[in-house]
Amino acid sequence: MKVIITGATGMVGEGVLFECLKNTNVKEVLIVSRKHYEMSHPKLKELLVSDFSDLDDFSKDLKGYDACFYCAGISSVGVKEEEYNRITYDMTLTFAKQLLHLNLNMVFNFVSGNRTDSTEKGKVMWARVKGRTENALMKLPFKSQYNFRPALMKGTDGQLNVKMVYKILAPLIAPFFPQKTLSLKQVGRAMINAVTKGYSKQILEVEDIEQLAKL
């Protein structure tokens, strides 16, 4: 299969990219980013896009893909809801709709987060916005659409974009919360298996991701 990945310059996207490049079911990976990712690989292509909400000039580049692993995003720390909503909801939905128009049989995987609020009514801003985004994506007529809700994640050896807080804290915290801890290898494998094998739920909590990674 041919896969599009966003967010490869971030921790989750980079970890998912590593798994895609290693997996024999994936024959091509296109990373769509705003800045260059320093890697060379026979499977890998790169498309630099300054604005994810305007892909009209890149239709030819984005056509012919089987899946999109949407790992792009920002932290909500210090960000007002209007800006967080613009990047997390508006940009994601615009990107997804344009890909759907070009690839009718696409599977779209969205990286959300543990404790995302599906009701869209809770007190936690980021959880409301993520929930609203998930709900909107599930209404789009993709071949399949899955929302991944990882919690604590451990990076893959060789990653360049693991945040220092994860490097320091993850090894210390993970033993106390094994039920909430995933490796990015598991997240990447689960995303690939969602395309090749499917899953019974559209919203995947930590235990679902762990199970799907084993299929």
C-alpha positions as CSV (number, residue, x, y, z in Angstrom):
1,M,0.0,0.0,0.0
2,K,0.9,3.6,-0.4
3,V,0.7,5.8,2.7
4,I,0.6,9.6,3.4
5,I,2.0,10.7,6.8
6,T,1.7,14.1,8.3
7,G,3.7,15.2,11.3
8,A,6.9,13.3,10.5
9,T,8.9,16.1,12.1
10,G,7.1,15.4,15.4
11,M,7.5,12.5,17.8
12,V,4.4,10.4,16.9
13,G,4.7,11.0,13.1
14,E,8.4,10.1,13.1
15,G,7.8,6.9,15.0
16,V,4.9,5.9,12.7
17,L,7.2,6.7,9.7
18,F,9.9,4.4,11.0
19,E,7.4,1.5,11.2
20,C,6.1,2.2,7.7
21,L,9.5,2.2,6.2
22,K,10.3,-1.2,7.8
23,N,6.9,-2.9,7.0
24,T,6.8,-5.0,3.8
25,N,3.1,-4.1,3.3
26,V,4.0,-0.5,2.7
27,K,5.6,0.2,-0.6
28,E,5.7,4.0,-0.6
29,V,5.5,6.7,2.0
30,L,4.8,10.4,1.2
31,I,5.4,12.7,4.1
32,V,3.5,16.0,3.9
33,S,5.2,18.7,6.0
34,R,5.8,22.3,6.3
35,K,9.5,21.8,6.9
36,H,12.0,19.4,5.5
37,Y,12.6,16.1,7.2
38,E,16.3,14.9,6.9
39,M,16.1,11.3,5.8
40,S,16.8,9.3,2.6
41,H,15.1,6.0,1.9
42,P,14.0,4.2,-1.3
43,K,10.3,4.1,-0.1
44,L,10.3,7.8,1.0
45,K,9.0,10.8,-0.8
46,E,8.5,14.3,0.6
47,L,6.0,17.1,-0.2
48,L,6.5,20.5,1.4
49,V,3.2,22.4,1.9
50,S,3.1,25.7,3.6
51,D,-0.6,25.6,4.3
52,F,-2.4,22.3,4.9
53,S,-5.8,24.1,4.3
54,D,-4.8,24.9,0.7
55,L,-3.8,21.8,-1.3
56,D,-5.2,22.8,-4.7
57,D,-1.7,23.0,-6.3
58,F,-0.8,19.5,-5.0
59,S,-3.6,17.4,-6.3
60,K,-1.4,15.4,-8.6
61,D,1.1,14.6,-5.8
62,L,-1.6,13.5,-3.3
63,K,-3.6,11.2,-5.6
64,G,-3.2,7.4,-5.7
65,Y,-2.8,6.7,-2.0
66,D,-4.4,4.0,0.1
67,A,-4.1,5.5,3.6
68,C,-3.3,8.7,5.5
69,F,-1.8,8.6,9.0
70,Y,-2.6,12.1,10.3
71,C,-0.1,12.6,13.1
72,A,0.3,16.4,12.8
73,G,-0.7,18.6,15.7
74,I,0.3,21.0,18.4
75,S,0.3,21.1,22.2
76,S,-2.5,23.0,23.8
77,V,-0.2,24.5,26.4
78,G,-0.4,28.2,26.2
79,V,-2.6,28.2,23.1
80,K,-6.0,29.8,23.1
81,E,-9.0,27.7,22.0
82,E,-9.6,29.6,18.8
83,E,-6.1,28.9,17.6
84,Y,-6.1,25.3,18.8
85,N,-9.4,24.7,17.1
86,R,-8.1,26.2,13.8
87,I,-5.1,23.9,13.7
88,T,-6.6,20.8,15.3
89,Y,-10.1,20.9,13.8
90,D,-10.3,23.2,10.8
91,M,-7.0,22.2,9.3
92,T,-7.4,18.5,9.8
93,L,-10.9,18.4,8.3
94,T,-9.9,20.5,5.3
95,F,-6.9,18.2,4.7
96,A,-9.1,15.1,5.1
97,K,-11.8,16.3,2.8
98,Q,-9.3,17.1,0.0
99,L,-7.6,13.7,0.3
100,L,-11.0,12.0,0.2
101,H,-11.9,13.9,-3.0
102,L,-8.6,12.5,-4.6
103,N,-8.7,9.0,-3.0
104,L,-12.1,7.6,-2.6
105,N,-11.0,4.3,-1.2
106,M,-8.7,5.8,1.4
107,V,-8.3,4.8,5.1
108,F,-7.8,7.8,7.3
109,N,-6.2,7.4,10.7
110,F,-6.2,10.4,13.1
111,V,-4.0,10.6,16.2
112,S,-6.1,12.0,19.0
113,G,-5.3,11.5,22.6
114,N,-6.2,9.7,25.8
115,R,-9.3,11.2,27.5
116,T,-10.5,12.9,24.4
117,D,-14.1,14.2,25.0
118,S,-16.5,12.7,22.5
119,T,-19.4,14.7,24.0
120,E,-17.6,18.0,23.0
121,K,-19.0,19.5,26.2
122,G,-16.3,18.9,28.9
123,K,-14.3,21.5,30.7
124,V,-10.9,20.5,29.2
125,M,-10.4,22.6,26.0
126,W,-8.1,20.3,24.1
127,A,-10.3,17.2,24.8
128,R,-13.4,19.0,23.5
129,V,-11.7,20.1,20.3
130,K,-10.2,16.6,19.7
131,G,-13.6,15.1,20.3
132,R,-15.2,17.4,17.9
133,T,-12.5,16.5,15.3
134,E,-13.0,12.8,15.8
135,N,-16.8,13.1,15.5
136,A,-16.5,15.1,12.3
137,L,-14.0,12.7,10.7
138,M,-16.2,9.7,11.5
139,K,-18.9,11.3,9.4
140,L,-16.8,11.4,6.2
141,P,-17.2,8.6,3.7
142,F,-13.7,7.2,3.8
143,K,-13.3,3.5,3.2
144,S,-12.5,3.3,6.9
145,Q,-11.7,6.0,9.5
146,Y,-10.0,5.3,12.9
147,N,-9.1,7.6,15.8
148,F,-6.1,6.6,17.9
149,R,-6.0,7.7,21.5
150,P,-2.6,6.9,22.9
151,A,-1.5,8.0,26.3
152,L,2.1,7.7,27.5
153,M,4.4,6.8,24.5
154,K,8.0,5.5,24.3
155,G,10.1,6.6,21.3
156,T,11.9,4.3,18.9
157,D,15.6,4.0,18.7
158,G,17.1,6.4,16.2
159,Q,14.3,9.0,16.5
160,L,15.4,12.6,16.3
161,N,12.2,14.2,17.4
162,V,11.5,12.7,20.9
163,K,10.7,15.5,23.3
164,M,13.0,15.7,26.3
165,V,10.2,15.2,28.7
166,Y,9.4,11.8,27.1
167,K,13.1,10.9,27.1
168,I,13.4,11.6,30.8
169,L,10.0,10.8,32.3
170,A,8.7,7.9,30.1
171,P,11.2,5.3,31.4
172,L,10.4,6.5,35.0
173,I,6.6,6.6,34.7
174,A,5.9,3.7,32.4
175,P,6.5,0.9,35.0
176,F,3.8,2.4,37.2
177,F,1.2,2.8,34.4
178,P,1.8,-0.2,32.0
179,Q,-1.9,-0.2,31.0
180,K,-1.5,3.4,29.7
181,T,1.9,3.0,28.0
182,L,2.6,2.2,24.3
183,S,5.7,2.2,22.2
184,L,5.6,4.1,19.0
185,K,6.4,0.8,17.3
186,Q,3.0,-0.4,18.5
187,V,1.3,2.7,17.4
188,G,2.8,2.4,13.9
189,R,2.1,-1.3,13.6
190,A,-1.5,-0.7,14.7
191,M,-2.0,2.0,12.1
192,I,-0.7,-0.3,9.3
193,N,-2.9,-3.2,10.6
194,A,-5.9,-0.9,10.6
195,V,-5.5,-0.6,6.9
196,T,-4.6,-4.2,6.0
197,K,-6.8,-6.0,8.5
198,G,-9.4,-3.5,9.9
199,Y,-10.7,-3.2,13.4
200,S,-14.1,-3.4,15.0
201,K,-14.0,0.1,16.6
202,Q,-13.4,3.5,15.1
203,I,-12.1,4.9,18.4
204,L,-9.1,3.1,19.7
205,E,-8.0,3.4,23.3
206,V,-4.6,2.2,24.5
207,E,-5.8,-1.4,24.9
208,D,-7.2,-1.4,21.4
209,I,-4.0,0.0,19.9
210,E,-2.0,-2.7,21.8
211,Q,-4.3,-5.4,20.5
212,L,-4.4,-4.2,16.9
213,A,-0.6,-4.0,16.9
214,K,-0.5,-7.7,17.6
215,L,-2.7,-8.8,14.7
